[in-house]
Amino acid sequence: MAEAPDTPDTPDTPDTVDTADTQPYRVLARKYRPSDFSSLIGQEAMVQTLSNAIASGRLAHAFILTGVRGVGKTSTARIIARALNCTGTDGNGEPTANPCGTCENCVAIAEDRHVDVMEMDAASRTGVDDIRELIDGVLYRPVSARYKIYIIDEVHMLSRNAFNALLKTLEEPPEHVKFIFATTEIRRVPVTVLSRCQRFDLRRVKFDVLVNHFARIAETEGATISRGAIGLIARAADGSVRDGLSLLDQAIAHSGPETEINEDIVRDMLGVAERVQVFDLFEQLMAGDIAAALTRFDSMYHAGADPVTILQDLAELTHWLTRLKAAPETAEATPTSDLDLDRGRDVSGRLAMSSLARTWQMLLKGLSEVRSAPSAAQAAEMVLVRIAYTAELPSPAEAIAVLDKAAPTDAPAATPPQPAAPAGASPEVATAAPSADAVGQAAPA
């Protein structure tokens, strides 16, 4: 009986590999950039206003978007450009708050190659000549889109002359032109420009919204990450979606494809200390135990925690404990574990408000010192020594109480010194005080 020939295994060649795997890697912040209003998180008020304006045709000729980094200003500008120029799958659509994403205009804008959507970085093109070039192009109608849209990022970087050159066109632009400005420093934009624009303030994204968003992306990417690790990333992001996605990207690369990302990995990556260690250090400082506090700091520092981050964590804890003491209902709404909340109530209940306020001021002053010191660790240690030393000092009320208690209560009142008698005066005249009548008679008329 003849043997059947061996069937060769399918070779692992590029022809059998999924084409998606051969594409260059895109960072998470770009891969999951919002493409429509429904995917823009944390900006519900702005989304509702813009959606209603587009649906009703009440479109301003200029928008200005302001907010901290990474909350979606440029993404919102591109979404508006797509919404205004979307033609739908049949090519006959009107402006819509839900762009199709498949028409020629939507695809070209998403790929940053649409001839009628110009995006300019004002940080690198600040001069009046750049704005005059833009103004010259405003006169011409769009080539293929419904509107010609100018997106100017970091608009506050424009020079004064550039702003002045833009004013007239911004006040009465042609009907086919829309301006969208984005800035992180709205106070540096002249009032004359602000008054000609419809302003939207993009808020920092809330902590729980960031946690849920990052968890969905991690699951989509096939990464295994604990809820606590995501919480650390969301806290470090400080309301910025882009910053958080960059940290999540870094955490996935740091741990490797087969390793679960836990809190220890993220702490090591961020250079932050455990919350319980920050609590312990704070209590040692408030107890005035300088030796124990320095030992704790040394342990945290050699474990990889950055001195500046340690002081920032202490400042954040001081602020939270102050709110917990002054307004418990607002502090309890802050996302934290039940264990931290119970411990926070106990610590804040034992501390005076003056002690917390004093610690906060010293930490703020200490942070600036640590950032500029030749040795950040040594500077941070000296800040901790000052805080621990002042923690033993009495509060103003306690100092007054001690002084009142130490003052004698039954001692006779001291007799005020009398002026010396003039030469030749009798003792009675020298010691007698002048009467009120005598004073009145002696006064000049």
Contacts in CASP RR format, 6 or more apart in sequence:
PFRMAT RR
TARGET T0000
AUTHOR 0000-0000-0000
METHOD contacts of the structure
MODEL  1
MAEAPDTPDTPDTPDTVDTADTQPYRVLARKYRPSDFSSLIGQEAMVQTL
SNAIASGRLAHAFILTGVRGVGKTSTARIIARALNCTGTDGNGEPTANPC
GTCENCVAIAEDRHVDVMEMDAASRTGVDDIRELIDGVLYRPVSARYKIY
IIDEVHMLSRNAFNALLKTLEEPPEHVKFIFATTEIRRVPVTVLSRCQRF
DLRRVKFDVLVNHFARIAETEGATISRGAIGLIARAADGSVRDGLSLLDQ
AIAHSGPETEINEDIVRDMLGVAERVQVFDLFEQLMAGDIAAALTRFDSM
YHAGADPVTILQDLAELTHWLTRLKAAPETAEATPTSDLDLDRGRDVSGR
LAMSSLARTWQMLLKGLSEVRSAPSAAQAAEMVLVRIAYTAELPSPAEAI
AVLDKAAPTDAPAATPPQPAAPAGASPEVATAAPSADAVGQAAPA
10 16 0 8 1.000
14 22 0 8 1.000
27 245 0 8 1.000
27 246 0 8 1.000
27 249 0 8 1.000
28 217 0 8 1.000
28 221 0 8 1.000
28 245 0 8 1.000
28 246 0 8 1.000
28 248 0 8 1.000
28 249 0 8 1.000
29 241 0 8 1.000
29 242 0 8 1.000
29 245 0 8 1.000
29 246 0 8 1.000
29 249 0 8 1.000
32 217 0 8 1.000
32 245 0 8 1.000
33 75 0 8 1.000
34 40 0 8 1.000
34 41 0 8 1.000
34 72 0 8 1.000
34 75 0 8 1.000
34 76 0 8 1.000
34 79 0 8 1.000
35 79 0 8 1.000
35 82 0 8 1.000
35 101 0 8 1.000
35 110 0 8 1.000
36 79 0 8 1.000
36 82 0 8 1.000
36 83 0 8 1.000
36 98 0 8 1.000
36 99 0 8 1.000
36 101 0 8 1.000
37 47 0 8 1.000
37 50 0 8 1.000
37 51 0 8 1.000
37 79 0 8 1.000
37 83 0 8 1.000
37 97 0 8 1.000
37 98 0 8 1.000
38 98 0 8 1.000
40 47 0 8 1.000
40 72 0 8 1.000
40 75 0 8 1.000
40 76 0 8 1.000
40 79 0 8 1.000
41 205 0 8 1.000
41 209 0 8 1.000
41 213 0 8 1.000
41 241 0 8 1.000
42 203 0 8 1.000
42 205 0 8 1.000
42 206 0 8 1.000
42 209 0 8 1.000
43 71 0 8 1.000
43 72 0 8 1.000
43 76 0 8 1.000
43 202 0 8 1.000
43 203 0 8 1.000
46 76 0 8 1.000
46 200 0 8 1.000
46 201 0 8 1.000
46 202 0 8 1.000
49 200 0 8 1.000
50 76 0 8 1.000
50 80 0 8 1.000
50 83 0 8 1.000
50 97 0 8 1.000
50 200 0 8 1.000
51 97 0 8 1.000
52 58 0 8 1.000
53 59 0 8 1.000
53 60 0 8 1.000
54 83 0 8 1.000
54 84 0 8 1.000
54 95 0 8 1.000
54 96 0 8 1.000
54 97 0 8 1.000
55 96 0 8 1.000
55 97 0 8 1.000
57 95 0 8 1.000
59 84 0 8 1.000
59 95 0 8 1.000
59 178 0 8 1.000
60 197 0 8 1.000
60 198 0 8 1.000
61 173 0 8 1.000
61 177 0 8 1.000
61 178 0 8 1.000
61 179 0 8 1.000
62 170 0 8 1.000
62 173 0 8 1.000
62 178 0 8 1.000
62 179 0 8 1.000
62 180 0 8 1.000
62 181 0 8 1.000
62 196 0 8 1.000
62 197 0 8 1.000
62 198 0 8 1.000
63 77 0 8 1.000
63 80 0 8 1.000
63 178 0 8 1.000
63 179 0 8 1.000
63 180 0 8 1.000
63 181 0 8 1.000
63 197 0 8 1.000
63 198 0 8 1.000
63 199 0 8 1.000
63 200 0 8 1.000
64 155 0 8 1.000
64 180 0 8 1.000
64 181 0 8 1.000
64 182 0 8 1.000
64 183 0 8 1.000
64 186 0 8 1.000
64 189 0 8 1.000
64 193 0 8 1.000
64 194 0 8 1.000
64 197 0 8 1.000
64 198 0 8 1.000
64 199 0 8 1.000
64 200 0 8 1.000
65 72 0 8 1.000
65 73 0 8 1.000
65 76 0 8 1.000
65 77 0 8 1.000
65 180 0 8 1.000
65 181 0 8 1.000
65 182 0 8 1.000
65 183 0 8 1.000
65 200 0 8 1.000
65 202 0 8 1.000
66 73 0 8 1.000
66 182 0 8 1.000
66 183 0 8 1.000
66 184 0 8 1.000
66 186 0 8 1.000
66 199 0 8 1.000
66 200 0 8 1.000
66 201 0 8 1.000
66 202 0 8 1.000
67 73 0 8 1.000
67 183 0 8 1.000
67 184 0 8 1.000
67 186 0 8 1.000
67 201 0 8 1.000
67 202 0 8 1.000
67 203 0 8 1.000
68 184 0 8 1.000
68 204 0 8 1.000
68 239 0 8 1.000
68 240 0 8 1.000
69 184 0 8 1.000
69 240 0 8 1.000
69 242 0 8 1.000
69 243 0 8 1.000
70 240 0 8 1.000
70 241 0 8 1.000
70 242 0 8 1.000
70 243 0 8 1.000
71 202 0 8 1.000
71 203 0 8 1.000
71 204 0 8 1.000
71 205 0 8 1.000
71 239 0 8 1.000
71 240 0 8 1.000
71 241 0 8 1.000
72 202 0 8 1.000
72 241 0 8 1.000
72 242 0 8 1.000
73 153 0 8 1.000
73 182 0 8 1.000
73 183 0 8 1.000
73 184 0 8 1.000
73 202 0 8 1.000
74 151 0 8 1.000
74 153 0 8 1.000
74 182 0 8 1.000
76 200 0 8 1.000
76 202 0 8 1.000
77 119 0 8 1.000
77 151 0 8 1.000
77 153 0 8 1.000
77 180 0 8 1.000
77 182 0 8 1.000
78 109 0 8 1.000
78 110 0 8 1.000
78 117 0 8 1.000
78 151 0 8 1.000
79 99 0 8 1.000
80 149 0 8 1.000
80 178 0 8 1.000
80 180 0 8 1.000
81 109 0 8 1.000
81 114 0 8 1.000
81 117 0 8 1.000
81 147 0 8 1.000
81 149 0 8 1.000
81 151 0 8 1.000
81 178 0 8 1.000
81 180 0 8 1.000
82 99 0 8 1.000
82 101 0 8 1.000
82 105 0 8 1.000
82 106 0 8 1.000
82 109 0 8 1.000
82 110 0 8 1.000
83 95 0 8 1.000
83 96 0 8 1.000
83 97 0 8 1.000
83 98 0 8 1.000
83 99 0 8 1.000
84 95 0 8 1.000
84 146 0 8 1.000
84 147 0 8 1.000
84 149 0 8 1.000
84 178 0 8 1.000
85 95 0 8 1.000
85 105 0 8 1.000
85 106 0 8 1.000
85 109 0 8 1.000
85 114 0 8 1.000
85 116 0 8 1.000
85 117 0 8 1.000
85 145 0 8 1.000
85 146 0 8 1.000
85 147 0 8 1.000
85 149 0 8 1.000
86 93 0 8 1.000
86 95 0 8 1.000
86 96 0 8 1.000
86 99 0 8 1.000
86 100 0 8 1.000
86 101 0 8 1.000
86 103 0 8 1.000
86 105 0 8 1.000
86 106 0 8 1.000
87 93 0 8 1.000
87 103 0 8 1.000
87 104 0 8 1.000
87 105 0 8 1.000
87 146 0 8 1.000
88 96 0 8 1.000
88 99 0 8 1.000
88 100 0 8 1.000
88 102 0 8 1.000
88 103 0 8 1.000
88 106 0 8 1.000
89 100 0 8 1.000
89 102 0 8 1.000
89 103 0 8 1.000
91 103 0 8 1.000
95 146 0 8 1.000
99 106 0 8 1.000
100 106 0 8 1.000
101 107 0 8 1.000
101 110 0 8 1.000
104 144 0 8 1.000
105 114 0 8 1.000
105 144 0 8 1.000
105 145 0 8 1.000
105 146 0 8 1.000
108 114 0 8 1.000
108 117 0 8 1.000
109 117 0 8 1.000
112 119 0 8 1.000
114 145 0 8 1.000
115 143 0 8 1.000
115 144 0 8 1.000
116 142 0 8 1.000
116 143 0 8 1.000
116 144 0 8 1.000
116 145 0 8 1.000
116 147 0 8 1.000
116 148 0 8 1.000
116 149 0 8 1.000
117 145 0 8 1.000
117 148 0 8 1.000
117 149 0 8 1.000
117 151 0 8 1.000
118 134 0 8 1.000
118 148 0 8 1.000
118 149 0 8 1.000
118 150 0 8 1.000
118 151 0 8 1.000
119 151 0 8 1.000
119 153 0 8 1.000
120 130 0 8 1.000
120 134 0 8 1.000
120 150 0 8 1.000
120 151 0 8 1.000
120 152 0 8 1.000
120 153 0 8 1.000
121 153 0 8 1.000
121 154 0 8 1.000
122 152 0 8 1.000
122 153 0 8 1.000
122 154 0 8 1.000
122 155 0 8 1.000
122 156 0 8 1.000
122 157 0 8 1.000
122 158 0 8 1.000
123 153 0 8 1.000
123 154 0 8 1.000
123 157 0 8 1.000
126 157 0 8 1.000
126 158 0 8 1.000
126 159 0 8 1.000
126 162 0 8 1.000
127 158 0 8 1.000
127 159 0 8 1.000
127 161 0 8 1.000
127 162 0 8 1.000
128 159 0 8 1.000
128 161 0 8 1.000
128 162 0 8 1.000
128 164 0 8 1.000
128 165 0 8 1.000
130 162 0 8 1.000
131 158 0 8 1.000
131 162 0 8 1.000
131 165 0 8 1.000
131 166 0 8 1.000
132 165 0 8 1.000
134 150 0 8 1.000
134 166 0 8 1.000
135 165 0 8 1.000
135 166 0 8 1.000
135 169 0 8 1.000
138 148 0 8 1.000
138 150 0 8 1.000
138 169 0 8 1.000
138 173 0 8 1.000
138 174 0 8 1.000
138 177 0 8 1.000
139 174 0 8 1.000
140 148 0 8 1.000
141 148 0 8 1.000
141 174 0 8 1.000
141 176 0 8 1.000
142 148 0 8 1.000
142 176 0 8 1.000
146 176 0 8 1.000
147 176 0 8 1.000
147 177 0 8 1.000
147 178 0 8 1.000
148 176 0 8 1.000
148 177 0 8 1.000
148 178 0 8 1.000
149 177 0 8 1.000
149 178 0 8 1.000
149 179 0 8 1.000
149 180 0 8 1.000
150 177 0 8 1.000
150 178 0 8 1.000
150 179 0 8 1.000
150 180 0 8 1.000
151 180 0 8 1.000
151 181 0 8 1.000
151 182 0 8 1.000
152 158 0 8 1.000
152 179 0 8 1.000
152 180 0 8 1.000
152 181 0 8 1.000
152 182 0 8 1.000
153 182 0 8 1.000
154 182 0 8 1.000
154 183 0 8 1.000
154 184 0 8 1.000
155 181 0 8 1.000
155 182 0 8 1.000
155 183 0 8 1.000
155 189 0 8 1.000
155 193 0 8 1.000
156 183 0 8 1.000
156 184 0 8 1.000
156 185 0 8 1.000
156 186 0 8 1.000
156 188 0 8 1.000
156 189 0 8 1.000
158 166 0 8 1.000
160 190 0 8 1.000
163 189 0 8 1.000
163 190 0 8 1.000
163 192 0 8 1.000
163 193 0 8 1.000
166 193 0 8 1.000
167 192 0 8 1.000
167 193 0 8 1.000
167 196 0 8 1.000
170 179 0 8 1.000
170 193 0 8 1.000
170 196 0 8 1.000
170 197 0 8 1.000
171 196 0 8 1.000
173 179 0 8 1.000
179 197 0 8 1.000
181 189 0 8 1.000
181 193 0 8 1.000
181 197 0 8 1.000
183 189 0 8 1.000
186 194 0 8 1.000
186 199 0 8 1.000
186 201 0 8 1.000
204 238 0 8 1.000
204 239 0 8 1.000
204 240 0 8 1.000
205 213 0 8 1.000
205 239 0 8 1.000
205 240 0 8 1.000
205 241 0 8 1.000
206 239 0 8 1.000
207 231 0 8 1.000
207 234 0 8 1.000
207 235 0 8 1.000
207 239 0 8 1.000
207 335 0 8 1.000
208 335 0 8 1.000
210 234 0 8 1.000
210 237 0 8 1.000
210 239 0 8 1.000
210 241 0 8 1.000
210 244 0 8 1.000
211 227 0 8 1.000
211 230 0 8 1.000
211 231 0 8 1.000
211 234 0 8 1.000
211 335 0 8 1.000
213 241 0 8 1.000
214 230 0 8 1.000
214 233 0 8 1.000
214 234 0 8 1.000
214 244 0 8 1.000
214 245 0 8 1.000
214 248 0 8 1.000
215 225 0 8 1.000
215 227 0 8 1.000
215 230 0 8 1.000
217 245 0 8 1.000
217 248 0 8 1.000
218 224 0 8 1.000
218 225 0 8 1.000
218 230 0 8 1.000
218 248 0 8 1.000
218 252 0 8 1.000
218 261 0 8 1.000
221 252 0 8 1.000
223 252 0 8 1.000
223 261 0 8 1.000
224 259 0 8 1.000
224 260 0 8 1.000
224 261 0 8 1.000
225 248 0 8 1.000
225 251 0 8 1.000
225 252 0 8 1.000
225 260 0 8 1.000
225 261 0 8 1.000
225 262 0 8 1.000
226 260 0 8 1.000
226 261 0 8 1.000
226 262 0 8 1.000
226 263 0 8 1.000
228 262 0 8 1.000
228 263 0 8 1.000
229 251 0 8 1.000
229 261 0 8 1.000
229 262 0 8 1.000
229 263 0 8 1.000
229 265 0 8 1.000
229 266 0 8 1.000
230 248 0 8 1.000
232 263 0 8 1.000
232 266 0 8 1.000
232 267 0 8 1.000
232 270 0 8 1.000
232 272 0 8 1.000
233 244 0 8 1.000
233 247 0 8 1.000
233 248 0 8 1.000
233 251 0 8 1.000
233 266 0 8 1.000
234 244 0 8 1.000
236 243 0 8 1.000
236 244 0 8 1.000
236 247 0 8 1.000
236 270 0 8 1.000
236 272 0 8 1.000
237 243 0 8 1.000
237 244 0 8 1.000
237 247 0 8 1.000
247 269 0 8 1.000
247 270 0 8 1.000
250 269 0 8 1.000
251 261 0 8 1.000
251 265 0 8 1.000
251 266 0 8 1.000
251 269 0 8 1.000
252 261 0 8 1.000
254 261 0 8 1.000
254 265 0 8 1.000
254 268 0 8 1.000
254 269 0 8 1.000
255 261 0 8 1.000
255 265 0 8 1.000
259 265 0 8 1.000
263 274 0 8 1.000
267 273 0 8 1.000
267 274 0 8 1.000
267 305 0 8 1.000
268 304 0 8 1.000
270 309 0 8 1.000
271 304 0 8 1.000
271 305 0 8 1.000
271 306 0 8 1.000
271 309 0 8 1.000
272 305 0 8 1.000
272 306 0 8 1.000
272 309 0 8 1.000
272 313 0 8 1.000
273 300 0 8 1.000
273 303 0 8 1.000
273 305 0 8 1.000
273 309 0 8 1.000
273 310 0 8 1.000
273 313 0 8 1.000
275 340 0 8 1.000
277 296 0 8 1.000
277 299 0 8 1.000
277 300 0 8 1.000
278 310 0 8 1.000
278 313 0 8 1.000
278 314 0 8 1.000
278 317 0 8 1.000
279 317 0 8 1.000
279 340 0 8 1.000
279 343 0 8 1.000
279 344 0 8 1.000
279 347 0 8 1.000
280 296 0 8 1.000
281 293 0 8 1.000
281 296 0 8 1.000
281 297 0 8 1.000
281 300 0 8 1.000
281 310 0 8 1.000
281 314 0 8 1.000
281 384 0 8 1.000
282 314 0 8 1.000
282 317 0 8 1.000
282 318 0 8 1.000
282 347 0 8 1.000
283 347 0 8 1.000
284 292 0 8 1.000
284 293 0 8 1.000
284 296 0 8 1.000
284 388 0 8 1.000
285 293 0 8 1.000
285 314 0 8 1.000
285 359 0 8 1.000
285 384 0 8 1.000
285 387 0 8 1.000
285 388 0 8 1.000
285 391 0 8 1.000
286 347 0 8 1.000
286 351 0 8 1.000
286 355 0 8 1.000
286 359 0 8 1.000
286 391 0 8 1.000
287 388 0 8 1.000
287 391 0 8 1.000
288 388 0 8 1.000
288 389 0 8 1.000
288 391 0 8 1.000
288 392 0 8 1.000
289 388 0 8 1.000
290 384 0 8 1.000
290 385 0 8 1.000
290 388 0 8 1.000
290 389 0 8 1.000
293 384 0 8 1.000
293 388 0 8 1.000
294 381 0 8 1.000
294 384 0 8 1.000
294 385 0 8 1.000
297 310 0 8 1.000
297 380 0 8 1.000
297 381 0 8 1.000
297 384 0 8 1.000
300 310 0 8 1.000
301 307 0 8 1.000
301 310 0 8 1.000
301 377 0 8 1.000
306 376 0 8 1.000
307 370 0 8 1.000
307 376 0 8 1.000
307 377 0 8 1.000
307 379 0 8 1.000
307 380 0 8 1.000
308 367 0 8 1.000
308 370 0 8 1.000
308 371 0 8 1.000
308 376 0 8 1.000
308 380 0 8 1.000
310 380 0 8 1.000
311 363 0 8 1.000
311 366 0 8 1.000
311 367 0 8 1.000
311 370 0 8 1.000
311 380 0 8 1.000
311 383 0 8 1.000
312 367 0 8 1.000
314 363 0 8 1.000
315 360 0 8 1.000
315 363 0 8 1.000
315 364 0 8 1.000
315 367 0 8 1.000
318 356 0 8 1.000
318 359 0 8 1.000
318 360 0 8 1.000
318 363 0 8 1.000
319 360 0 8 1.000
320 331 0 8 1.000
320 334 0 8 1.000
320 336 0 8 1.000
320 344 0 8 1.000
321 344 0 8 1.000
321 347 0 8 1.000
321 348 0 8 1.000
321 351 0 8 1.000
321 356 0 8 1.000
322 348 0 8 1.000
322 353 0 8 1.000
322 356 0 8 1.000
322 357 0 8 1.000
322 360 0 8 1.000
323 330 0 8 1.000
323 331 0 8 1.000
323 334 0 8 1.000
324 331 0 8 1.000
324 332 0 8 1.000
324 344 0 8 1.000
324 345 0 8 1.000
324 348 0 8 1.000
325 348 0 8 1.000
325 349 0 8 1.000
325 351 0 8 1.000
325 353 0 8 1.000
325 356 0 8 1.000
326 353 0 8 1.000
328 345 0 8 1.000
332 341 0 8 1.000
348 356 0 8 1.000
352 395 0 8 1.000
354 395 0 8 1.000
354 396 0 8 1.000
355 391 0 8 1.000
355 395 0 8 1.000
358 390 0 8 1.000
359 387 0 8 1.000
359 391 0 8 1.000
362 383 0 8 1.000
362 386 0 8 1.000
362 387 0 8 1.000
362 390 0 8 1.000
363 383 0 8 1.000
363 387 0 8 1.000
365 383 0 8 1.000
366 379 0 8 1.000
366 380 0 8 1.000
366 383 0 8 1.000
369 379 0 8 1.000
369 382 0 8 1.000
369 383 0 8 1.000
370 376 0 8 1.000
370 379 0 8 1.000
370 380 0 8 1.000
370 383 0 8 1.000
373 379 0 8 1.000
394 402 0 8 1.000
418 430 0 8 1.000
418 431 0 8 1.000
420 430 0 8 1.000
421 427 0 8 1.000
421 429 0 8 1.000
421 430 0 8 1.000
421 431 0 8 1.000
422 430 0 8 1.000
434 442 0 8 1.000
END
